[in-house]
Amino acid sequence: MSKTGFRIIAADHTGITVSNLQKSLEFWRDVLGFELSHTAHQTGEMAKEITGVADAEIKLAVLKAPGGHKIELLEYLAPPDRKHVRRRPCDVGSVHVALLVDDLDAVLKTITASGWKAAGKPQTLTSGPNAGKRVVTCATPRAQPSSSCSRQDKSMVDG
């Protein structure tokens, strides 16, 4: 037991709020190959208590990545005053999911065909625990950074 009186057992999932659940599913499931675990619709008191957002209505889908980590895609249908923001990786609150891949160039070719793009050119890290990995950040068609990829044998994608 830690000094706090509790211990974290594991990270269960990463939640990403999206503007269009169907389009996001098409990317994560159909392009990247994540497995759809389940979908749900949350509203009312439960949605409010979980999120802290009054009048929240959420459609969501949970996908499983190879290796077991889950990605939860959430499309808020309400409240009506929700905002669409375009964060850059340097902006506070920006988040990314790093994926290990076996062929970074093939991933970039595939995601480009689906409307996503690399933020720049893949770079090889030269120091630290990830030295030797090729990394690049990828962005959605709406320019939202979302995942990062790297090759298993030294490549990583960030987005």
N, C-alpha and C positions, 0 to 999 in steps of 0.2 A: 504494500500500500504506500502511496506517495504521501508527502507532507500535506497535501491538500485534502486527504480523506477520501479520495476517489482516484480511479485511473481510467484513462481512455483505452478502450479495447482495440479499436481500429477505426479507420476512416471508412464510412459506409458508401457515400456517393458525393458527387459534385453536382450542384444544381446550377442550371443556366437558364435565365429568363430570355425567352425568344419572342420575336414579333409574329412568327407564323409556325405553329407546331408542325403542320404537315410538311412544309418545306424543310424544316430542320430535321424531321424524321427521315425524309428522303436522303438528306446528306449523311447523317450519322449511321443510318441503317443500310441504305442502298449503295452509297458511295464508299463509306469506310468499313462497312461490314459488321457493325455492332449488332448484337442480338436484342430484339425487342422483348423486354421482360413483361411489362404491363402498361396499361393506360388507366387514367382515372380523371374524374371531374370533381373538383372540390369547390364548395360554396358555403355561404352561411356562417354560422358561429364557428364551425370547425376551421374553415379557411382563415377566418379572422384571428382565431387563437393561435394557429400555427404560424402565420406570417406577420401578425401585428398590423395588417392592412384592413381597415374597415371596408366592408362591402366587397371583399375580394371574391372573384370567381376565376378559377384556374382550370385549364385543361392541361394535363401533363402526361408525359411518357417517360418510362425508365428503360434505359438500354444498358446491356452488359458488354463491357469491353473484354477482349481476350485478356486473361489474367485476373478477371473478376471484378475490377472496379466498375462502378455504375455511374452513368451520366443521367441526370434527371433534367428533362427539357420541360420548361413551364411557360405556357402562354396565358397571360392574364387577360381575361375578357372584361374584367371590371376591377377596380373602379374606373370611371370614364376619364379621370384626370391623370392617368398614368402617362409617363413620359418616355419618349424614344431618345436615347442619348448616344452619341458617337464618341466613345472613349478611345484614346490612344493608349498603347501599352504603358506610357509614362504617367498616365492620369490615375489619381487615387481612386481605388475601387475597381480598377481593371484586373481581370483574372484570366488565367490561361490554363489549359489542360495540356500536359506534355505527353506525347505518344511515342513509344519506341516502335520503329518500323524496320522491316528488313530491306527495303529498297526506297530510299528517300526520293530519288529521281522519278520512280514510277508513281509514288504517291502524289508528287507535285503535278505530274502530267494528268493524273486522274482527277484530282480536285480542280485543276484549271479547267478541264472540260465540263465540270459541273458548276462553274461560275465562281468558285473560290479562287484565291490567289495568294502567292507568297508575298510577304511584306517587303522582302528584299531577296538577296542571293544567299543560298546556304553558306554557312561559315563553319570552319572547323575550329573547335575550341582547343586552345594550346596549353591551358593550365587547369589545375583544380581536379576534382574527382571525375569530371566528365571530359577530361582532356582526350582529344582524338575523335570525339563525336562531331558529326556534322549537324548543325541546327539551323532552323529557320522558323519564323512565325508566319502563320497563315491567317487570312482574314476572310470573313463571309463576303458575299456579293455587296453587302451594305457597309463594307469596310470595318466591321467589328472584329477585332482580334478574338480568336476563339480557341485555336489549338496550336500546339507546337509539335513538330515531329522530329524525331531523330532516328537514325538507323540503329538497329539492335547491335550491329557490329561496328558501332561508332557513329550513328546518326540520330538526330532527335528533331521532332517538329514541335514548335510552340505555337499556340494560337489562343 
